[in-house]
């Protein structure tokens, strides 16, 4: 029972971290990559980094949260279905 709870907490923390990076990279990829010393100097680089760091990390985070919220999975499904309507 304790290992299940540890797994849920770990997945939840990883999900939040991935979602944070994903949302920040979608909003401002230059700000995220400036932390590691990378400059994006053209539109192609910006859109590529939005896709890689934004979209991919956001999806990883959603799936980690999905796994950690196994008990509340039906509520999480309803939330995902209603997001496009917002």
Buried (B, 14 or more C-beta within 10 A) or exposed (E): EEEEEEEBEEBBEBBBBBBEBBBBBBEBBBEBBEEEEEEBEEEEBBEEBBEEBBEBBBEBBBBBBBBBBEEEEEEBEEEEEEEEEE
